[in-house]
Each structure stands twice: as structure tokens, then as C-alpha cells.
């Protein structure tokens, strides 16, 4: 799917730097950034869910560790 990405000058410089540092094209740098951001978001959501679900189960232990 074709897509137009509009960047301001600062964003363009950041993208060019990211591509150069990683030795890839700007297109590849954008694709990687999107993929990595999505993966982080999914991991963060999973960690939050595990924490939320585990807190009641381990509340007594967490309280003792906090002392």
C-alpha cells in the first residue's frame, strides 16, 4: 500500500539520522520504527495485565517485601 508521509524539517533530519545510524533506507527506518513501537506497545500491555492480575495474588508477599 502506498502512503505519503509528511514530516517537518526536524522530523526529516531525525529520520535521516536514524536511517544512517542503522545503515538502512529512510523507508526501512520508518517500517522498523513502526514495527518496534507496535511490539513495545503489545509487551507493555501484557506486562500491565500480568501486574494487575498478580497484585491480588501476591499482595501479602509484596507488603512484606516493602517493609
DAWOKA-V916256 format. One record per residue. PHI is phi in radians with two decimals (NA if undefined). OMEGA is omega in radians with two decimals (* if undefined). BURIAL is I if it has 16 or more other C-alpha atoms within 10 Angstrom, else O. Layout:
BEGIN
phi=PHI omega=OMEGA burial=BURIAL
phi=PHI omega=OMEGA burial=BURIAL
END
This chain:
BEGIN
phi=NA omega=3.11 burial=O
phi=-1.41 omega=-3.13 burial=O
phi=-2.65 omega=3.07 burial=O
phi=-1.75 omega=3.13 burial=O
phi=-1.98 omega=-3.14 burial=O
phi=-1.77 omega=-3.13 burial=O
phi=-2.15 omega=3.01 burial=O
phi=-1.40 omega=-3.06 burial=O
phi=-1.03 omega=-3.13 burial=O
phi=-1.14 omega=3.12 burial=O
phi=-1.16 omega=3.10 burial=O
phi=-1.10 omega=3.10 burial=O
phi=-1.12 omega=3.13 burial=O
phi=-1.11 omega=3.12 burial=O
phi=-1.14 omega=3.12 burial=I
phi=-1.08 omega=3.12 burial=I
phi=-1.13 omega=3.13 burial=O
phi=-1.05 omega=3.12 burial=I
phi=-1.11 omega=-3.11 burial=I
phi=-1.15 omega=-3.13 burial=O
phi=-1.06 omega=-3.11 burial=O
phi=-1.61 omega=3.11 burial=O
phi=1.14 omega=-3.13 burial=O
phi=-2.28 omega=3.07 burial=O
phi=-1.27 omega=3.08 burial=O
phi=-1.08 omega=3.10 burial=I
phi=-1.01 omega=-3.12 burial=O
phi=-1.13 omega=3.11 burial=O
phi=-1.09 omega=3.11 burial=I
phi=-1.13 omega=-3.13 burial=I
phi=-1.05 omega=3.13 burial=O
phi=-1.10 omega=-3.13 burial=O
phi=-1.08 omega=3.12 burial=O
phi=-1.13 omega=-3.12 burial=O
phi=-1.07 omega=-3.14 burial=O
phi=-1.16 omega=3.12 burial=O
phi=-1.13 omega=3.11 burial=O
phi=-1.13 omega=3.14 burial=O
phi=-1.12 omega=3.10 burial=O
phi=-1.06 omega=-3.11 burial=O
phi=-1.09 omega=3.13 burial=O
phi=-1.12 omega=3.12 burial=O
phi=-1.08 omega=-3.14 burial=O
phi=-1.06 omega=3.12 burial=O
phi=-1.08 omega=3.14 burial=O
phi=-1.15 omega=3.12 burial=O
phi=-1.10 omega=3.11 burial=O
phi=-1.06 omega=3.14 burial=O
phi=-1.13 omega=3.12 burial=O
phi=-1.11 omega=3.11 burial=O
phi=-1.12 omega=3.14 burial=O
phi=-1.05 omega=-3.11 burial=O
phi=-1.29 omega=-3.09 burial=O
phi=-1.47 omega=-3.09 burial=O
phi=-0.97 omega=3.14 burial=O
phi=-1.08 omega=-3.09 burial=O
phi=-1.15 omega=-3.06 burial=O
phi=-1.93 omega=-3.06 burial=O
phi=-1.01 omega=-3.12 burial=O
phi=-1.09 omega=3.13 burial=O
phi=-1.12 omega=3.12 burial=O
phi=-1.09 omega=3.10 burial=O
phi=-1.11 omega=3.14 burial=O
phi=-1.14 omega=3.14 burial=O
phi=-1.17 omega=-3.11 burial=O
phi=-1.29 omega=-3.09 burial=O
phi=-1.45 omega=* burial=O
END
